[in-house]
């Protein structure tokens, strides 16, 4: 059974940096897209960034220029480098991996808290 395991969350002051990582345990058939979503208290889950197997990226407007997504296709890992963090970035961050058949795997989430 495939599981996605996130790491790297924590507490940081505004302006600081964190790096999130996500690794898949088990084999996922032809991963097409990897990404990060987040959910703040009382809000819906929202897209942060995605990256295709070819390296094409999509970012939420609110994180452009501050957060950078990357992936390692050989290792089936995806990372999110977060710089210049703001209090509004506080949320639970979820890793996503979707295969070419349209099935999505989700991680359990990792908390990111940015203090002002």
Helices and strands as residue ranges (DSSP letters): E 3-7, E 10-13, E 18-25, E 31-39, E 46-52, E 57-59, G 61-63, E 67-72, E 77-82, G 87-89, E 91-99, E 104-106, E 110-115
